[in-house]
Amino acid sequence: MSSGDEQFQAAAPDPAASSADDGMTWWYRWLCRIAGVIGGMSCAFAGLWNCVTINPLNIAAGVWMMLNAFVLFLCEAPFCCQFIEFANAVSARADKLRPWQKAAFYCGMAVFPVMLSLTLTTLFGNAIAFATGVLYGLSALGKKGDAISYARIHQQQKQMDEEKLTGALEGQV
């Protein structure tokens, strides 16, 4: 086994371990990845368009948007960055992050250029990248419970409240 193969094996994420940790279904994980890739393309095109100006804040926001696109491609689709040696290692490290950490990172990355230069280009360019962060944030909330378990919890809560009330009333008599 060559050293390149060993690096790839070390950098490749274990799909069973990551799916057990965050509780995301396979289709939701793919939805987040596809949103990340589309958000990266959106940031790249809007960032390039934003750089075609003489306003220095627009240029700074455009450069930041292109950096956002690069980070999104690196984390969500490392196969797009095959020419970079450390792409698989960065992707593996990003896969180990919890969904709320990815959500905070992606949303923070997307908000910064909008704060630099509030234009339609920066708003629409970062919207899908921000939506990727929102998708990861929603997955951090976890699964929705079923109605039966909620009814059981509500019934137990009601019984405990009644027992406390009857205990307080008996203590007064």
Secondary structure, 3 states (H helix, E strand, C coil): CCHHHHHHHHHCCCHHHHHHHHCCCHHHHHHHHHHHHHHHHHHHHHHHHHCCCCCHHHHHHHHHHHHHHHHHHHHHCHHHHCCCCCHHHHHHHHHHCCHHHHHHHHHHHHHHHHHHCCCHHHHHHHHHHHHHHHHHHHHHHCCCCCHHHHHHHHHHHHHHHHHHHHHHHHHHC
